[in-house]
Structures are given as structure tokens and as C-alpha cells.
Amino acid sequence: MPLGLLAGVASVESGFSANAESRAGAIGVMQLMPRTADALHFDALDPSANVMGGAVYLQQLLARYGGDVGLALAAYNAGPTAVDRAGGPPSDETRAYVGDVERMWRGYGSCT
């Protein structure tokens, strides 16, 4: 997975803040839901483990969607069930999220 893509997710999700917490309960740099972090066997409260867990989860989503970055990012944001049900990003908010991450990724162009 390109490092710039991972950095784009971290930037959009939390602004690289290890202390970030969403209204939905996602935590840390990669804004992992505690249930997702537990399933991946990563401590979401530990900043380095949070980043590793987010990388593993994003890699799983990329594999699930055949390398389609847009669908993987949509699933990272809205959940795979919502993406599968909608056949793509399920909301304007998720479409904006995908665009924001992709723009950040392009901004990190030298990071592969």
C-alpha cells in the first residue's frame, strides 16, 4: 500500500492526532472503531498500534474491493456493509471523504 495513501487517511481522519475521538466512537490517528481494533488485535489507544491497525484494515479493504481505492476508502469511512448495500459510497459525506483522502494522497505524491 502506498505510504501516501495511509498518510492521506490519517490526515483526513484525525489530522494526525493520537487523541482524536469521533462522535461515533472511533479513536486515534486512524480513527479505528474499538471493535475493529479488537478484531485486528491492535490496541487502538496506542498511537503506533493504531496506525498499524489502520494500515492492516485498509489493506484488507483494498483486497476485498480488488484494489479499488475509492471503494476501499468508502468502506473505511462508512463500513463495508454500507458500501456493499449501496454499491459504492453510500452518502455525500462518504463521497467527500474519498475525494479528500485522494487529494491528500496526491499531495503526498513523493510518498509511495
C-alpha positions as CSV (number, residue, x, y, z in Angstrom):
1,M,0.0,0.0,0.0
2,P,1.3,3.4,-0.8
3,L,2.6,5.3,2.2
4,G,1.0,8.5,0.9
5,L,-2.5,6.8,0.9
6,L,-2.0,5.9,4.5
7,A,-0.9,9.4,5.3
8,G,-3.9,10.8,3.5
9,V,-6.3,8.7,5.6
10,A,-4.5,9.7,8.8
11,S,-4.6,13.4,7.8
12,V,-8.3,13.4,6.9
13,E,-9.4,11.1,9.8
14,S,-7.6,12.9,12.7
15,G,-5.2,15.5,11.4
16,F,-2.5,13.0,12.7
17,S,-3.8,13.4,16.3
18,A,-3.4,10.4,18.6
19,N,-6.0,11.8,20.9
20,A,-8.8,12.2,18.3
21,E,-12.1,10.7,19.1
22,S,-15.2,10.9,16.8
23,R,-18.8,11.2,17.8
24,A,-19.3,7.6,16.6
25,G,-16.5,6.4,19.0
26,A,-13.6,6.0,16.6
27,I,-10.3,6.8,18.2
28,G,-6.7,7.7,17.4
29,V,-4.7,8.7,14.4
30,M,-6.5,6.3,12.1
31,Q,-9.9,6.7,13.8
32,L,-10.4,3.0,14.4
33,M,-13.6,1.8,16.0
34,P,-12.7,-0.2,19.1
35,R,-14.5,-3.3,17.8
36,T,-12.4,-3.1,14.6
37,A,-9.2,-2.7,16.5
38,D,-10.1,-5.6,18.8
39,A,-10.8,-7.8,15.8
40,L,-7.4,-7.0,14.3
41,H,-5.7,-7.5,17.6
42,F,-4.4,-3.9,17.9
43,D,-4.6,-1.5,20.8
44,A,-6.4,1.4,19.4
45,L,-5.2,3.6,22.3
46,D,-1.6,3.1,21.4
47,P,-0.7,5.5,18.6
48,S,1.7,3.2,16.8
49,A,-0.6,0.2,17.1
50,N,-3.5,2.4,15.9
51,V,-1.6,3.3,12.8
52,M,-0.6,-0.3,12.2
53,G,-4.2,-1.4,12.7
54,G,-5.5,1.2,10.3
55,A,-2.9,0.1,7.7
56,V,-3.9,-3.6,8.1
57,Y,-7.6,-2.7,7.9
58,L,-7.1,-0.5,4.8
59,Q,-5.1,-3.3,3.2
60,Q,-7.9,-5.8,3.9
61,L,-10.4,-3.4,2.3
62,L,-8.2,-2.9,-0.7
63,A,-8.1,-6.7,-1.1
64,R,-11.9,-7.0,-0.6
65,Y,-12.5,-4.5,-3.3
66,G,-10.0,-5.8,-5.8
67,G,-7.6,-2.8,-5.3
68,D,-10.3,-0.2,-6.0
69,V,-9.0,2.6,-3.8
70,G,-12.3,4.6,-3.9
71,L,-14.4,1.7,-2.7
72,A,-11.8,0.8,0.0
73,L,-11.8,4.3,1.3
74,A,-15.6,4.5,1.2
75,A,-15.7,1.3,3.3
76,Y,-13.1,2.7,5.7
77,N,-15.3,5.7,6.2
78,A,-18.8,4.2,6.2
79,G,-18.2,0.5,6.7
80,P,-18.1,-2.3,4.1
81,T,-21.8,-3.3,4.7
82,A,-23.0,0.2,3.8
83,V,-20.7,0.3,0.7
84,D,-21.8,-3.2,-0.4
85,R,-25.5,-2.3,0.1
86,A,-25.2,1.0,-1.8
87,G,-22.9,-0.4,-4.5
88,G,-20.4,2.4,-3.7
89,P,-20.1,5.3,-1.4
90,P,-23.4,5.4,0.5
91,S,-23.7,9.2,1.1
92,D,-22.5,12.6,0.1
93,E,-20.4,12.7,3.2
94,T,-18.6,9.5,2.2
95,R,-18.0,10.7,-1.3
96,A,-16.5,13.9,0.0
97,Y,-14.3,11.8,2.4
98,V,-13.0,9.7,-0.5
99,G,-12.2,12.9,-2.5
100,D,-10.5,14.5,0.5
101,V,-8.3,11.5,1.1
102,E,-7.4,11.1,-2.6
103,R,-6.5,14.8,-2.8
104,M,-4.3,14.4,0.3
105,W,-2.7,11.3,-1.3
106,R,-1.8,13.3,-4.4
107,G,-0.4,16.0,-2.2
108,Y,1.9,13.4,-0.7
109,G,2.9,12.3,-4.2
110,S,6.5,11.6,-3.5
111,C,5.5,9.1,-0.8
112,T,5.0,5.7,-2.4
